[in-house]
């Protein structure tokens, strides 16, 4: 059996190992000044390289092993077997060469193996393909890869099938499949891409990584290390700046020398303990509000009324373009770090969040979502940060009047929220609900007869239905005994679009936030531009609660509040004050904009850049700070 499978597998292993060695030799040639050639670093580099290479090959060989398992023994080595094996080798060679060439170009730009930037490139294929066409002779390169793959398959055709090795029995071939599955599973759980960092030299560790393994790991881990790819400044300077930002009024921060930015909030006024319902609305950009519409259409009468009757921030800015970014901002009050939201990252359990603070106060915490919360890791995040999780799985079919692939309609969702509020109130326990809507999302369908726009006709209908559902929710809640002692927060997760000419487009991030409690709060409109990460500290400020937390947002109602906000799009992270924006980019780059136009950095812009670095650099240690 060993002879048979070695004869089947060695051409794949030899070809892949050969091109990986060639690629690494070229890398060593160009980067030898930056590498560490000591015995131990080279030994660690080699260990990581071989480990990741073998795991990647297990993934490649597994489907071929399954084919050999299903192939009848009498057909092994036959004409069909030879053609199928030749075709698989050709595809393997083509993919391997394409990956190595692509990684070489990626290294040329970022001096790194594939990481989350590469994942980001897969998301923005139109822009990336256009850039590649403009930067490289892509057609000759692709033709070259194709030609080499054909030659490799043709040259190996006589070696792909062992001539004198009989195919093992079916159960033995099944054991080989099981062994490969075991290796793949073990590699997934036991081998971490971070093992490469033990090499000690960044160039050694990056060179040791297998490209496909790195790409897969980046997709799973969802992270892009800030300190490796972005501009940095001394940590003590960042801590000192943030201490100054947060020390005001009734708030203090430890001595900057500690490196901590944990604030101690001690309001002088007496605290209140109302119920709190935070409604995070899907894609509800500020452009949908009646006051922002140029066509005069009455699309959001309910939200507009709540804005007039509550504390209204019409110029709130979302931190990102994905729902998990909005959930992150509202629950953790942290700037948007490069890569994916903390909601989807490892180590996001038991953080200092909205949940931990309300739980300490004896509140009943419920995360209520109309879809399936395994998507984007939402259930895991909220479930491991103090919330009782309630999603589509916890809803009986009798509760659902309309649903899409994303979840139940907003009316059904809000009815469940009302029921859960009744349940908590019945037990005499104050409650915090975080409710996440879904109706304002493609395919834009909703129950007929609720509004004057037919279902499935476009975005405006979905927006108007979402607004109608909010109005119905508030009116139903008004009839409940707990209504007068409940504070509602309405805020969007992100805007409806992200396209634009700049790396980041703040105008597409504009949303709104409303704090509504007619028996507790006086109506007020604040035109100041605030960040989505300010929603949580502002809420806690309205409650007059003392608390300790490493939040980066600020209470936007405090006299000392100084406007600034954050926007992001995976690898680009922005920071704004007024009409000035700095965009931090990988490779420690930066772009500067004033009034929407790119400009050269003057002294004011350089100071803004320092502030941006201080915020993002300190927040990149979120696993430490949010667990302090």
C-alpha positions in Angstrom: 0.0 0.0 0.0 2.8 2.4 0.9 4.5 1.8 -2.5 1.2 2.4 -4.3 0.4 5.7 -2.6 4.0 6.9 -2.7 3.9 6.3 -6.4 0.7 8.3 -6.7 1.6 11.2 -4.5 5.3 11.9 -5.0 4.8 13.8 -8.3 2.5 16.3 -6.6 4.8 16.6 -3.6 7.9 17.1 -5.7 6.4 19.7 -8.0 4.9 21.7 -5.1 8.0 21.5 -3.0 10.2 22.5 -6.0 8.3 25.7 -6.8 8.1 26.6 -3.1 11.8 26.2 -2.8 12.4 28.3 -6.0 10.1 31.0 -4.7 11.9 31.1 -1.3 15.3 31.2 -2.9 14.3 34.3 -4.9 12.9 35.8 -1.7 16.2 35.1 0.1 18.1 36.7 -2.8 16.2 39.9 -2.6 15.8 40.1 1.2 19.0 38.6 2.5 20.0 41.9 4.2 16.8 41.7 6.3 17.0 38.0 7.2 18.5 36.3 10.2 20.8 33.4 9.1 21.6 32.2 12.6 21.3 28.4 13.1 18.3 28.5 15.4 16.3 31.1 13.4 16.9 29.1 10.2 15.9 25.9 12.0 12.6 27.5 13.1 12.0 28.9 9.7 12.5 25.5 8.1 10.2 23.8 10.7 7.4 26.3 10.0 7.9 26.0 6.2 7.7 22.2 6.2 4.8 22.0 8.7 2.6 24.4 6.7 3.6 22.9 3.4 2.6 19.4 4.5 -0.7 20.6 5.9 -1.5 22.4 2.6 -0.5 19.2 0.7 -2.9 17.2 2.8 -5.7 19.5 1.6 -4.7 19.1 -2.0 -4.2 15.3 -1.8 -7.4 14.6 0.1 -9.8 14.8 -2.9 -7.4 12.8 -5.0 -7.3 10.1 -2.2 -11.1 10.0 -2.1 -11.1 9.5 -5.9 -8.6 6.6 -5.5 -10.7 5.1 -2.8 -13.8 5.1 -4.9 -12.0 3.9 -8.0 -12.6 0.1 -8.6 -9.4 -1.9 -8.3 -9.8 -3.3 -11.8 -9.8 0.3 -13.2 -6.7 1.5 -11.4 -4.0 2.3 -13.9 -6.4 2.2 -16.8 -6.9 4.7 -19.5 -9.6 6.7 -17.7 -7.6 6.7 -14.5 -4.6 8.1 -16.3 -6.6 10.9 -17.9 -8.3 11.8 -14.6 -5.0 11.8 -12.8 -3.3 13.9 -15.5 -6.1 16.4 -15.4 -6.0 16.7 -11.6 -2.2 17.2 -11.7 -2.6 19.9 -14.4 -5.1 21.8 -12.3 -2.9 21.3 -9.2 0.1 22.7 -11.1 -1.9 25.6 -12.6 -3.3 26.6 -9.1 0.1 26.2 -7.4 1.9 28.3 -10.0 -0.8 30.9 -9.9 -0.6 31.1 -6.1 3.2 31.4 -6.1 3.2 34.1 -8.8 0.5 36.0 -7.0 2.3 35.7 -3.7 5.5 37.0 -5.4 3.6 40.1 -6.5 2.0 40.5 -3.1 5.4 40.3 -1.5 6.8 42.9 -3.8 4.1 45.3 -2.5 3.8 44.3 1.1 6.9 42.3 1.9 4.7 39.6 3.5 3.0 36.3 2.7 -0.8 36.4 2.1 -2.7 38.0 5.0 -6.0 39.8 5.5 -5.1 42.4 2.9 -5.2 39.5 0.4 -8.6 38.5 1.7 -9.7 42.1 1.3 -8.4 42.0 -2.3 -10.7 39.0 -3.0 -13.6 41.1 -1.7 -12.9 44.1 -4.0 -12.2 42.1 -7.1 -13.1 44.8 -9.6 -10.7 47.4 -8.2 -8.0 44.8 -7.6 -8.2 43.3 -11.1 -8.2 46.8 -12.6 -5.1 47.7 -10.6 -3.3 44.5 -11.6 -4.1 45.1 -15.3 -2.6 48.6 -15.0 0.5 47.5 -13.1 1.6 44.2 -14.7 1.6 42.5 -18.1 -1.1 40.2 -16.9 -1.9 38.4 -20.2 1.7 37.2 -20.8 2.0 36.2 -17.2 -1.2 34.1 -17.3 -0.1 32.5 -20.6 3.2 31.7 -19.1 1.6 30.0 -16.1 -0.7 28.0 -18.4 2.3 26.9 -20.6 4.4 25.8 -17.7 1.4 23.9 -16.2 0.9 22.1 -19.5 4.6 21.2 -19.8 4.7 20.0 -16.2 1.7 17.8 -16.7 3.1 16.4 -20.0 6.5 15.8 -18.4 5.1 14.0 -15.4 2.6 11.9 -17.4 4.7 8.7 -17.2 5.3 9.1 -13.5 1.8 9.8 -12.3 0.7 6.1 -12.3 3.0 3.5 -10.7 3.6 0.8 -13.3 4.0 -2.3 -11.1 2.1 -1.4 -7.9 -1.3 -3.1 -7.4 -4.1 -1.0 -5.9 -4.8 -1.9 -2.2 -8.1 -3.2 -1.0 -10.9 -0.8 -0.5 -10.6 -0.7 3.3 -6.9 0.1 3.1 -7.6 2.9 0.7 -10.3 4.2 3.1 -7.7 4.2 5.9 -5.5 6.6 3.8 -8.5 8.9 3.4 -9.1 8.8 7.1 -5.4 9.5 7.8 -5.5 12.6 5.6 -8.7 13.7 7.2 -7.0 13.3 10.6 -4.0 15.4 9.4 -6.3 18.1 8.0 -8.3 18.3 11.2 -5.2 18.1 13.4 -3.6 20.9 11.4 -6.6 23.1 11.7 -6.8 22.8 15.5 -3.2 22.3 16.5 -1.2 24.5 14.1 -1.5 28.3 14.3 -0.2 30.7 11.7 1.1 32.7 14.7 3.7 29.9 15.3 5.7 31.5 12.5 6.2 34.6 14.8 8.4 32.4 17.0 11.1 32.7 14.4 11.9 36.1 15.8 12.6 37.8 12.5 9.6 39.1 10.5 11.2 38.3 7.1 12.1 34.8 8.1 8.6 34.1 9.5 6.8 35.6 6.5 9.0 33.6 4.1 8.3 30.4 6.0 4.6 30.7 5.6 2.8 28.7 2.8 0.8 31.1 0.7 -2.5 29.1 0.6 -2.2 28.2 4.2 -1.7 31.9 5.1 -4.6 33.0 3.0 -6.9 30.4 4.6 -5.7 31.4 8.0 -6.2 35.1 7.3 -9.8 34.4 6.2 -10.5 32.4 9.4 -8.7 34.7 11.8 -10.0 37.9 10.3 -7.1 40.0 11.6 -4.5 42.3 10.2 -1.9 43.2 12.9 -1.9 47.0 13.3 1.7 47.3 14.7 3.1 45.2 11.8 1.6 47.1 8.9 0.6 50.6 10.1 2.3 53.7 11.5 3.2 53.6 15.1 4.4 56.0 17.8 5.7 55.5 21.3 3.1 53.7 23.5 3.6 56.1 26.3 2.7 59.0 24.0 -0.5 57.3 22.9 -1.5 56.6 26.5 -0.7 60.2 27.5 -2.8 61.7 24.7 -5.8 59.4 25.4 -5.6 60.2 29.1 -6.0 63.8 28.2 -8.9 63.0 25.8 -10.8 61.1 28.4 -10.0 63.0 31.6 -12.7 65.6 31.9 -15.8 66.5 34.0 -16.6 63.5 36.1 -14.1 61.2 34.4 -10.5 60.3 35.2 -7.9 58.0 33.7 -4.9 56.4 35.4 -1.4 57.9 35.1 -0.3 57.5 31.4 2.9 55.7 32.6 0.7 52.7 33.3 -0.3 52.4 29.7 -3.9 51.9 30.6 -6.7 54.0 29.3 -9.3 52.6 31.6 -11.6 55.5 32.6 -13.2 55.9 36.0 -16.5 57.7 35.6 -18.0 59.0 38.8 -21.1 61.2 38.1 -22.2 63.6 40.8 -25.9 63.2 39.9 -28.0 60.3 41.2 -28.1 57.3 39.0 -31.3 56.0 37.5 -32.2 52.4 36.6 -34.6 52.3 33.6 -35.0 49.4 31.3 -32.9 49.9 28.1 -33.8 48.7 24.6 -31.0 49.2 22.0 -32.4 48.8 18.5 -29.7 48.4 15.9 -31.3 49.0 12.5 -30.0 47.3 9.3 -28.5 49.8 6.7 -30.5 52.8 8.0 -28.3 55.6 6.6 -29.1 59.2 7.4 -30.0 59.8 3.7 -33.3 58.0 4.3 -34.5 60.4 6.9 -37.3 62.7 5.6 -35.2 65.8 6.5 -32.4 64.6 4.2 -34.5 63.7 1.2 -34.6 66.0 -1.8 -37.6 64.4 -3.3 -39.9 65.3 -0.4 -41.1 61.7 0.0 -42.4 60.8 3.5 -40.3 57.6 4.0 -39.5 57.8 7.7 -42.4 59.5 9.5 -42.0 57.4 12.7 -38.2 57.8 13.1 -38.6 61.5 12.3 -41.1 61.9 15.1 -39.0 59.9 17.6 -36.1 62.2 16.7 -38.1 65.3 17.5 -39.4 63.8 20.8 -36.0 62.4 21.9 -32.4 63.3 22.0 -31.4 63.3 18.3 -28.0 63.1 16.8 -28.6 63.4 13.0 -24.8 63.4 12.3 -23.7 60.1 13.8 -21.1 58.3 11.8 -20.8 54.5 11.5 -17.4 53.0 12.0 -17.7 50.6 9.0 -19.7 49.1 6.2 -20.7 45.8 7.8 -23.3 44.9 10.4 -20.6 43.4 12.7 -18.8 46.7 12.7 -21.9 48.5 14.0 -22.5 45.8 16.6 -18.9 46.1 17.7 -19.0 49.9 18.0 -22.3 50.0 20.0 -21.3 47.2 22.4 -17.6 47.8 22.9 -17.0 51.5 22.1 -13.8 50.8 20.2 -12.4 52.2 17.0 -12.6 50.0 13.9 -9.3 48.1 13.7 -8.0 46.8 10.3 -9.4 43.4 9.4 -12.7 42.2 10.6 -14.8 43.2 13.6 -14.0 42.0 17.1 -17.3 40.2 16.9 -15.7 37.7 14.5 -12.2 37.5 16.1 -10.7 34.9 18.5 -10.5 35.8 22.2 -13.6 38.0 22.2 -15.1 36.3 25.3 -15.7 38.0 28.6 -14.9 41.5 27.5 -15.7 44.8 29.1 -18.8 45.7 27.1 -22.3 47.1 27.4 -23.2 43.6 28.6 -20.8 43.4 31.5 -21.7 46.8 32.8 -25.4 46.2 32.8 -25.0 42.7 34.2 -23.1 44.2 37.2 -26.2 46.3 37.8 -28.4 43.3 38.0 -30.1 43.6 34.6 -31.6 40.8 32.5 -29.6 40.8 29.2 -31.1 39.6 26.0 -29.7 39.6 22.4 -32.7 39.4 20.1 -32.1 38.8 16.4 -34.5 37.7 13.7 -32.0 35.7 11.7 -29.6 32.9 12.4 -27.0 34.3 14.8 -24.3 31.8 13.9 -23.8 34.1 10.9 -20.9 36.4 11.5 -20.4 34.8 14.9 -23.0 37.1 16.5 -24.5 34.5 18.8 -21.1 33.4 20.1 -20.0 37.0 20.8 -23.1 38.1 22.7 -23.6 34.7 24.3 -20.1 34.9 25.7 -20.5 38.4 26.9 -23.4 38.0 29.3 -26.4 37.9 27.0 -29.1 35.3 26.7 -29.2 34.6 23.0 -32.5 34.6 21.1 -32.4 34.3 17.3 -34.6 32.6 14.6 -33.9 29.2 16.2 -35.7 30.3 19.4 -38.8 31.5 17.6 -41.7 29.2 17.0 -43.1 29.0 13.5 -46.4 30.4 14.8 -44.5 33.7 15.7 -43.4 34.2 12.1 -45.7 36.0 9.6 -43.0 36.8 7.0 -39.3 36.0 6.6 -36.4 36.0 4.1 -33.1 34.3 4.1 -31.9 37.0 6.5 -34.5 36.5 9.1 -38.1 37.3 10.2 -39.7 40.6 9.4 -39.2 43.5 11.8 -42.7 43.3 13.1 -42.2 39.7 14.2 -38.9 40.6 15.7 -40.3 43.5 17.7 -43.3 41.4 18.9 -40.7 39.0 20.4 -38.9 41.9 22.0 -42.2 43.0 23.6 -42.8 39.5 24.9 -39.4 39.2 26.4 -39.7 42.6 28.0 -43.0 41.5 29.6 -41.3 38.3 30.9 -38.4 40.3 32.5 -40.8 42.8 34.0 -43.0 40.0 35.3 -40.0 38.8 37.3 -39.3 42.3 38.6 -36.0 42.5 36.9 -34.8 45.5 34.9 -33.8 44.5 31.4 -31.3 45.4 28.6 -32.2 44.2 25.1 -30.0 44.6 22.1 -32.4 44.1 19.1 -31.0 43.8 15.6 -33.4 44.2 12.6 -33.1 42.7 9.1 -36.0 43.9 6.9 -34.0 46.8 5.3 -31.9 44.3 3.3 -32.2 42.6 0.0 -34.5 41.1 -1.3 -36.5 44.0 0.3 -39.6 41.9 1.0 -42.1 42.4 3.9 -45.7 41.8 4.7 -48.2 43.3 2.2 -50.7 46.0 3.3 -48.5 47.7 5.9 -47.3 50.6 3.8 -48.2 52.2 0.4 -45.1 50.7 -1.4 -45.5 47.1 -2.6 -43.1 44.5 -1.2 -40.1 43.5 -3.3 -40.0 46.7 -5.3 -36.8 48.2 -3.9 -34.9 49.8 -1.1 -37.3 52.6 -0.3 -40.1 50.2 0.4 -37.9 48.3 2.8 -36.9 51.5 4.5 -40.5 52.7 4.9 -41.5 49.3 6.2 -38.6 49.3 8.7 -39.8 52.8 9.9 -43.4 51.6 10.1 -42.3 48.6 12.3 -40.4 50.9 14.6 -43.5 53.0 15.0 -45.7 50.0 15.7 -43.1 48.7 18.2 -43.1 52.0 20.2 -46.9 52.2 20.2 -47.2 48.6 21.4 -44.6 49.3 24.1 -46.5 52.5 25.1 -49.4 50.3 26.4 -47.1 48.4 28.7 -46.5 49.1 32.4 -42.7 49.2 31.8 -42.8 51.8 29.1 -42.4 55.0 31.2 -39.3 53.5 32.8 -37.7 52.4 29.6 -35.0 54.2 27.5 -34.9 53.3 23.8 -31.9 53.8 21.6 -32.3 53.7 17.8 -29.1 53.6 15.8 -28.1 52.1 12.4 -25.4 49.4 12.0 -24.0 51.2 8.9 -25.1 53.2 5.9 -26.6 51.9 2.7 -23.5 52.2 0.6 -19.8 52.6 0.6 -18.7 53.5 -2.9 -16.9 56.7 -3.7 -13.8 58.2 -5.2 -11.7 58.3 -2.1 -10.1 55.4 -0.1 -12.8 56.2 2.5 -16.0 58.1 2.0 -17.3 59.6 5.2 -20.6 60.7 3.6 -21.6 57.1 3.1 -21.0 56.4 6.8 -23.5 59.0 8.0 -26.3 57.5 10.1 -28.2 58.8 13.0 -28.9 57.9 16.7 -31.9 58.6 18.8 -32.3 58.3 22.6 -36.0 58.1 23.3 -37.7 58.1 26.7 -40.5 60.7 26.9 -41.0 60.2 30.7 -37.2 60.5 31.4 -35.6 62.7 28.8 -36.2 66.1 27.5 -36.2 66.5 23.6 -33.0 67.8 22.3 -31.3 68.0 18.9 -27.5 67.9 18.7 -26.0 68.8 15.2 -22.4 67.9 16.4 -20.8 65.1 14.4 -20.3 62.1 16.7 -19.0 58.6 16.3 -20.9 55.4 16.6 -18.5 54.4 19.4 -19.9 57.4 21.4 -23.4 55.8 21.6 -22.5 53.6 24.6 -20.8 56.2 26.7 -23.6 58.7 26.0 -26.2 56.1 27.1 -24.3 55.5 30.3 -24.0 59.2 30.8 -27.8 59.6 30.6 -28.1 56.9 33.2 -25.6 58.7 35.5 -23.9 55.4 36.2 -20.4 55.1 37.8 -18.3 52.6 35.9 -14.8 51.6 34.9 -14.0 50.6 31.3 -11.4 51.1 28.6 -14.0 52.6 26.2 -12.7 54.9 23.4 -16.0 56.7 22.8 -17.1 59.7 24.8 -20.3 61.0 26.2 -21.5 63.3 23.4 -23.7 65.3 25.8 -20.9 66.4 28.0 -19.8 70.1 27.7 -16.2 68.9 27.2 -17.1 66.8 24.2 -14.8 67.4 21.2 -16.1 66.1 17.9 -14.1 63.4 16.1 -15.1 60.2 14.4 -13.8 57.0 12.8 -14.5 55.3 9.5 -13.0 52.2 8.0 -13.2 49.7 5.2 -11.2 46.6 6.2 -7.6 47.7 5.6 -8.2 51.5 5.4 -8.9 53.2 8.7 -9.8 56.8 8.9 -10.0 59.5 11.6 -11.8 62.9 11.2 -12.1 66.2 12.9 -14.4 68.6 11.1 -13.5 68.6 7.3 -10.0 67.1 7.9 -9.5 63.4 7.4 -6.4 61.2 7.7 -6.5 57.6 6.3 -4.0 55.1 7.6 -3.0 52.4 5.2 -0.8 49.2 5.3 2.9 49.6 4.7 2.7 52.5 7.1 1.1 54.8 4.6 -1.2 57.7 5.0 -3.5 59.9 2.9 -4.8 63.3 3.9 -8.1 65.0 2.8 -9.6 68.4 3.5 -13.1 69.2 2.3 -13.1 66.0 0.4 -10.0 66.7 -1.6 -6.6 65.0 -1.2 -4.0 67.4 0.1 -0.4 67.5 1.2 0.0 67.2 5.0 0.4 70.6 6.8 1.0 71.0 10.5 -2.7 70.6 11.3 -2.9 67.4 9.3 0.3 66.0 10.9 -1.2 66.6 14.3 -4.4 64.8 13.1 -2.3 61.9 11.9 -0.7 61.6 15.4 -4.1 61.5 17.0 -5.3 58.8 14.6 -2.2 56.7 15.4 -2.7 57.1 19.1 -6.3 55.9 19.0 -5.8 53.0 16.6 -2.4 51.8 18.1 -3.7 51.7 21.6 -7.0 50.1 20.6 -5.1 47.3 18.7 -4.3 45.9 22.2 -8.0 45.4 22.7 -7.6 41.9 24.1 -5.6 43.4 27.0 -7.6 46.7 27.5 -11.1 45.3 27.2 -10.3 42.6 29.7 -8.6 44.9 32.3 
